[in-house]
Amino acid sequence: MGPQHGSPTAGKAKNSKLAWKGFLHSIKPYWFSIIFSILLAIGSAILNLFIPKILGDMTNIAVNTYPGIDWGTISGKAITIVILFCISAALNYGQAFILAIVSANYTKDLRNKIIDKISRLPISYFDKHKYGDTLSRMTNDIDILTTSMSQEIADISLSLTTLIGVMTMMLLISVPLSLISFIVVPISVLVVGKITGFAQKYFREQQATLGVLNSKIEEDYAGQIIIKSNSYERAAKASFDETNQKLTKAATLAQVFSSLSFPVTHIFTNLGYIAICVMGGMFVIEGKVNIGNIQAFIQYVSRFNRPITEIASTTATIQSLLAASERIFEFLAEPEEEPDTEPALTIEKVKGAVEFHNINFSYLPDTPVIKNFSAKIEPGMNVAIVGPTGAGKTTIINLLMRFYEPDSGYITIDGVPTREMKRADVRKLFGMVLQDTWLFSGTVEENLRYGNQSASLDDIIVAAKASNVDHVIEALPKTYKSEISEDSDNISAGEKQLITIARAMVANPPMMILDEATSNVDTRTEHLIQDSFEKLTHGRTSFVIAHRLSTIRNADLILVMRDGNIVEQGNHEQLLKSGGFYAELYNSQFADN
């Protein structure tokens, strides 16, 4: 199988144009709501722009009417400010409320699309990609995308509106004073941007080193027996200290640089204030600007700095959004399984005759795994497939289940080519018990009913007894209602395997596949599993893949594979007498034991 590859570590999209296109297309159903929320945000920002000007007008009224201050007019303007505050807050809440609903629904839709996509992907995708990468796209990337969307749409709208509005108001009050701010504030932002760049570099290094440190802690904790048995404590501690020191250095520099942002901004802002106050005072004395407008102008200056900083900081967030968008829609664009043949053939009553007709198959071009494989299995036969690692044993099962399609040749069940049946119909014909004893979080009863939702509790109990696991279940606190999961520590690996056999019995399929199902258990549990297998496969066509050749002595037919070919076939006695490759494998295992 092809090598697996993980997620990209870069924080930027490889193709920003395609990432934008995918993102904008995905939010098309929400455009009306998003545009409406943007208009609300703009309305809120515009209303806030008038408040400093009105406050300045109140100051002018107080100065011009002193000592007989016109409290009536001032009160009217104060009420206006309160009304503007309330309406602005309502609009701001409205846009946040709408975007929160859009974000929640968008997240739900994206996750539904990913789940639907997973069900339509070929098994080859999962063989070539790490599970963690797909899970990361479904969790981290979607969270980044939806969180960024809900925050940045409002922030950019507010920031741009505020920036344009503030610049307009400042220019209306005084062009010379505005020029001071237009020079000082951007310089401040540029300097802070450079500082932030250094900080981000060390923050990235900090996160990367933290990941390495966490891995070391986990490995050292889990591997204490190995560490102590090899007297590796000093080396392990030295390695940990080196990584810990690297993390400390990165964290310190990250905090040092990030902490500089505020004081640098504060210095430039105060320098601007000083220049504005000095020049503004001169303008007031000269009668060019009244004092209320200077007051309003200073408030606008404080508001002018914020949107520029927010827009600058949004750039990094947008890059994360695009990177997440690219990974999500890259996954959604993955090739899916070929559509089933229409109209599809069906098998009314399954007998269990299986035949492989000149099968050739390769996972990678020019690297054949199965070469001209043919075999005929009669109904009810117990077929064992043996051979060294890489011989193609599991590949035969993958082809039988239509997880992969042959490059040439075909497979029939009861004379019906599987390629002319629906994949789901083919897979329903088989029950599978694998080496990996997969159980999901839930009760024992729910796990046993997994393949047959209509099974009664009596059916489940009968299957549990037949698979020799009933005594294990009865010993649990709530018996069949007990909660279990893959990492349950109250059930051993062998007991979990017996539960998976019972699950297959409850499903009651016409044929069975047993893939290395006894490779990780002790001898006593192996005997129990073997007894369960015999009950499970009785009267059914079954395929057993096993490394322990002692477990398949009673097979009706043993197919011996080597380098993608059947080199021998027959029963146990026949193959031993022939003294060929099977006898060599069997005797080597016996000698090892």
C-alpha positions, -999 to 999 in steps of 0.1 A, spaced: 0 0 0 11 35 -6 28 55 21 7 77 43 12 114 45 1 138 71 -13 173 73 7 203 61 25 223 87 24 256 69 1 282 82 -6 296 47 -27 283 19 -8 269 -11 -33 284 -35 -51 314 -20 -72 320 -51 -87 285 -50 -90 286 -12 -110 319 -15 -132 304 -43 -140 273 -22 -148 293 9 -170 319 -9 -188 292 -28 -194 273 5 -210 303 22 -233 310 -8 -265 298 10 -257 323 38 -249 353 17 -281 372 25 -277 367 63 -240 377 61 -246 408 40 -274 418 64 -251 414 94 -224 434 76 -249 462 71 -259 461 108 -222 463 117 -217 493 94 -248 510 108 -235 504 144 -200 519 134 -216 549 117 -238 558 147 -207 556 170 -189 581 147 -213 609 156 -209 606 193 -175 624 197 -188 652 175 -219 656 196 -198 656 228 -176 683 212 -207 703 204 -218 700 240 -185 714 251 -188 743 226 -223 751 239 -210 751 275 -181 774 266 -202 797 245 -231 801 269 -209 804 301 -218 814 328 -255 810 318 -250 774 305 -277 762 281 -285 730 300 -316 724 279 -297 721 247 -269 701 264 -295 677 279 -311 672 245 -277 663 230 -270 640 259 -303 621 253 -293 619 216 -260 603 226 -278 577 249 -302 569 220 -273 565 196 -254 543 221 -285 521 225 -293 518 188 -256 511 180 -255 484 207 -287 468 194 -273 468 158 -240 453 171 -258 426 190 -280 419 160 -251 414 137 -233 392 163 -265 371 168 -269 366 131 -233 356 125 -235 332 155 -264 314 139 -247 314 105 -215 301 120 -233 273 139 -253 262 109 -223 265 86 -203 243 110 -231 217 110 -233 217 72 -196 214 68 -193 185 92 -223 168 76 -206 172 42 -174 156 56 -192 127 71 -211 121 38 -178 124 20 -161 98 43 -189 73 35 -183 78 -3 -145 76 -2 -127 44 -13 -107 25 12 -76 34 -7 -80 70 6 -78 58 42 -48 35 34 -29 65 20 -38 92 46 -34 94 83 -66 92 103 -54 121 124 -52 144 94 -88 137 84 -100 142 120 -80 175 121 -98 187 90 -132 178 106 -124 195 139 -96 220 140 -98 233 105 -136 237 106 -133 254 140 -107 278 125 -128 284 95 -161 291 112 -146 310 142 -126 332 118 -156 338 96 -179 348 125 -153 371 140 -135 386 110 -166 394 89 -178 417 117 -144 430 127 -134 439 91 -167 456 85 -165 476 117 -128 484 112 -131 496 76 -163 516 84 -147 531 115 -114 539 97 -131 556 67 -156 574 90 -130 586 115 -107 598 87 -136 617 72 -146 633 105 -110 642 112 -105 659 78 -138 678 83 -125 692 116 -89 700 106 -68 689 77 -34 699 93 -42 680 125 -53 650 104 -20 649 86 -2 645 119 -23 614 128 -21 601 93 17 601 96 22 590 132 -3 562 135 8 542 103 44 545 115 33 531 148 15 503 131 44 494 109 68 493 138 44 472 159 39 449 129 76 442 127 77 435 164 47 412 161 64 394 133 94 385 156 69 375 183 50 352 160 82 335 149 90 326 185 53 317 193 54 292 164 87 278 177 72 277 212 42 257 199 63 233 179 87 227 208 58 223 232 45 195 209 79 178 210 80 182 248 45 167 253 55 138 231 86 132 252 66 133 284 41 108 270 68 85 257 88 86 289 57 81 311 45 51 290 79 36 285 92 37 321 97 -1 322 119 1 291 137 32 304 145 16 338 153 -18 324 179 -2 301 192 22 327 183 51 303 171 75 330 200 99 328 199 101 290 161 105 290 164 133 315 191 150 295 170 149 264 140 163 283 161 191 298 174 201 264 139 203 249 126 221 280 154 247 278 146 253 242 109 258 251 118 282 279 140 303 255 113 304 228 86 313 253 107 340 269 115 357 236 79 354 224 66 371 256 94 398 254 86 408 218 48 406 222 50 427 254 68 455 234 37 461 212 17 481 238 45 504 250 57 512 215 21 520 204 17 540 236 48 560 228 38 569 193 2 576 203 13 600 230 37 617 206 8 622 183 -14 635 211 13 660 222 17 673 186 -21 675 182 -26 692 216 2 718 209 -10 725 174 -47 723 183 -41 747 212 -25 772 187 -55 768 164 -80 774 192 -61 806 202 -60 817 166 -97 810 163 -92 784 135 -108 756 155 -130 757 185 -122 738 217 -151 713 213 -138 702 179 -103 697 194 -119 675 221 -138 655 194 -106 653 173 -86 638 201 -113 611 206 -112 604 168 -74 600 170 -78 573 197 -103 555 175 -82 559 144 -54 537 157 -76 508 167 -91 498 133 -56 500 116 -42 477 142 -72 453 139 -70 452 101 -33 445 103 -38 417 128 -67 403 106 -42 394 79 -27 365 98 -62 353 108 -73 354 71 -42 334 62 -53 307 88 -88 309 74 -76 303 39 -53 275 49 -82 258 68 -105 264 39 -80 249 14 -76 217 35 -113 213 40 -123 217 4 -93 198 -8 -107 169 12 -142 174 -1 -128 173 -37 -111 139 -32 -121 113 -58 -150 91 -46 -159 54 -53 -171 47 -88 -209 46 -89 -225 12 -87 -236 -5 -118 -272 2 -128 -293 -19 -129 -274 -39 -103 -276 -77 -100 -287 -93 -67 -285 -128 -52 -319 -140 -39 -307 -169 -19 -270 -171 -10 -253 -205 -13 -218 -192 -8 -199 -204 -39 -170 -180 -46 -147 -180 -76 -117 -158 -85 -112 -156 -122 -76 -146 -133 -73 -117 -108 -45 -92 -113 -41 -62 -89 -16 -36 -78 -19 -8 -53 8 12 -72 15 12 -109 41 -13 -121 41 -29 -86 19 -60 -89 6 -76 -56 -18 -102 -71 -8 -120 -103 -32 -141 -123 -50 -154 -91 -77 -180 -97 -95 -202 -71 -128 -219 -68 -145 -223 -34 -176 -245 -29 -205 -235 -7 -198 -241 30 -161 -246 26 -137 -233 53 -108 -217 33 -75 -207 49 -52 -182 32 -16 -184 44 17 -170 34 45 -147 45 39 -109 51 33 -91 18 22 -122 0 -12 -107 -8 -35 -124 18 -53 -93 30 -55 -80 -5 -76 -110 -15 -101 -100 12 -100 -64 1 -109 -75 -35 -136 -99 -22 -153 -71 -3 -149 -46 -32 -128 -23 -11 -106 -23 -42 -114 -33 -78 -91 -58 -97 -70 -44 -125 -82 -73 -145 -102 -104 -139 -133 -107 -118 -149 -124 -88 -182 -142 -87 -205 -152 -58 -230 -179 -68 -221 -172 -103 -229 -135 -101 -200 -111 -108 -195 -88 -78 -186 -59 -100 -222 -60 -113 -237 -59 -78 -240 -29 -54 -210 -26 -31 -233 -25 -1 -250 -57 -12 -217 -75 -16 -205 -64 18 -238 -75 35 -230 -110 24 -199 -111 48 -193 -108 84 -158 -98 94 -137 -105 126 -104 -86 124 -72 -86 143 -80 -51 156 -109 -56 180 -129 -24 173 -155 -16 199 -174 17 201 -184 36 232 -217 23 244 -232 -7 262 -223 -43 255 -257 -49 241 -254 -19 217 -220 -32 205 -234 -68 199 -264 -54 180 -242 -33 158 -246 -55 127 -282 -64 133 -303 -36 149 -335 -58 150 -318 -85 171 -336 -92 204 -318 -95 237 -324 -133 236 -306 -135 203 -277 -115 218 -275 -138 248 -275 -169 226 -247 -155 205 -227 -145 236 -230 -181 250 -220 -196 216 -189 -174 215 -178 -182 251 -181 -146 263 -213 -148 283 -194 -154 316 -173 -123 309 -204 -101 303 -223 -116 333 -194 -106 355 -197 -69 345 -215 -46 369 -246 -41 347 -240 -72 325 -253 -64 290 -261 -28 299 -225 -22 310 -206 6 292 -175 -4 273 -152 12 248 -120 3 229 -98 15 258 -119 -2 285 -95 -16 311 -120 -41 326 -120 -62 295 -89 -80 281 -79 -80 244 -90 -117 241 -124 -109 257 -129 -81 233 -121 -104 205 -148 -128 217 -173 -99 218 -165 -91 182 -172 -128 173 -205 -127 192 -213 -95 173 -207 -113 140 -230 -142 152 -258 -117 160 -254 -102 125 -258 -138 111 -242 -132 76 -242 -159 49 -203 -159 48 -175 -150 72 -140 -135 70 -116 -140 99 -84 -119 95 -56 -127 119 -82 -128 147 -60 -149 171 -26 -132 166 -27 -112 198 -41 -136 224 -27 -162 248 -31 -200 241 -61 -205 264 -80 -176 248 -70 -189 214 -87 -222 221 -118 -203 232 -117 -182 200 -111 -213 179 -141 -230 194 -162 -199 188 -149 -197 152 -161 -233 145 -196 -224 157 -195 -191 138 -184 -207 105 -204 -239 107 -224 -243 75 -210 -210 61 -184 -203 34 -156 -188 54 -122 -173 47 -95 -173 74 -62 -155 73 -38 -167 99 -1 -166 107 -5 -193 133 -8 -223 110 -18 -245 139 -52 -227 139 -61 -238 104 -54 -275 104 -90 -284 100 -96 -261 70 -113 -277 40 -89 -258 16 -57 -240 23 -45 -215 -3 -7 -209 1 3 -176 -13 38 -163 -22 45 -131 -40 9 -126 -51 5 -161 -65 -11 -193 -52 19 -216 -51 1 -245 -33 -35 -256 -24 -50 -285 -6 -58 -295 30 -33 -297 59 -23 -333 55 -19 -331 17 3 -300 19 25 -314 46 30 -346 26 40 -326 -5 69 -311 15 66 -278 -3 64 -242 9 35 -248 33 54 -276 50 84 -253 53 63 -225 69 46 -250 92 77 -267 104 95 -234 110 67 -223 133 67 -257 150 105 -255 155 102 -219 169 76 -232 194 
